[in-house]
Amino acid sequence: MRIRQCHIRSAVSLAATILLSGAAIAQGPGSGPPPPPEVAVVNVQPCLVPVTFDYSGVTAASKTVEMRARVRGYIETRDFEEGSLVKAGTRLFTIDPRTFEADKEIAAARVEQAEARRKLADQDLERLKSVSVPGAVAATDIDKQAAALAEASASLRLSKAELAKSELELGYTKIDAPMDGLIGKAMKEIGSLVDVGENSLVAVMHQVSPIYVSLRVSERDYLAWRTDQESGALALVDGQQPYVEITLNDLTKYEKRGTLNFLSPELNTVTGSYELRAEFDNPDVKLRPGQFIKGHVKGWARPNSIAVPQRAVNQSQQGPFVYVVGGDNIAQKRPVALGQWTGADWIVSSGLSAGDRVIVEGLTKVRPGSEVKPTASAGTAPGKETS
């Protein structure tokens, strides 16, 4: 038994020696805990953060004109291609002018008759006035002839007015484009009878340069916008005017900027929104009425704001948070309240202070309360620092 026990002790001692030797070999000389992970941080500072307000919208013609017949007659010609871009003064329709040409000739003849009668009345009055023999011409005869001259003069003015009216009506037989723009389908074809009533519409034109973009701003957004302006939390950058950029449905950006020119004075109770309208140059007619777009109102900024890159923000059941590195290089979880999303950054309304170091890269290696090795982020801090 004693020999067996010794053997056991020897075996145990040998096993312990082997295990200790292996552990020493595995750890190697001078081994210790792994180094803290490297993380990229940004040093947040109050800055001027440009903001963009995004709204859905639709394009609309800056002018829409209904082309209507102003005289009764049959359409003789249609001189445009439906859906085309036409210039101001382009002939669109011609109504059969023959009746109106005849009316003009009749009116012109009546003017000549009236002129002749007036001339004769004037000559008769002058003859009566030229008689120098007292009592040879009664005063009543002179008065009657003066009245005849006045009546002839009035008849002449009436004839001239009728001539002007007939010329105007003759001009109405030619329907021309009142502006540059797109013209829609012809409502009447050659041979159709038109009049000045319900049967007068012949086409509709749309002015598309400039073109309008109508944006819908919810009541909540409008009230927040106005409140921030009044409090100074929202200001125009360098005193410039706000402007609008638009993105089309295929995600392409329209190259021209628009200027705001209208805010509806009342709330649309059906949609619960205000109309905000912008005007865009559209020389190549790339934009047409009725297109759905995404509008981006720019030119505003939030002074003295703190912003962090979106990738620095994490979400939990308790809400959004970031990791902040303290002076001892210990990472701490910091809950934050987020404001507006601007570009690639979040505006942080509360939870961060100037000088805080926020981790933006290497987040998967971070645990709350663990040590990290912070390095400056390759990106720049959001916004423009304010003095």
Summary of the structure (lengths in Angstrom):
residues: 387
radius of gyration: 44.2
end to end distance: 89.4
largest distance: 186.6
contacts: 1101
relative contact order: 0.20
helix: 29%
strand: 38%
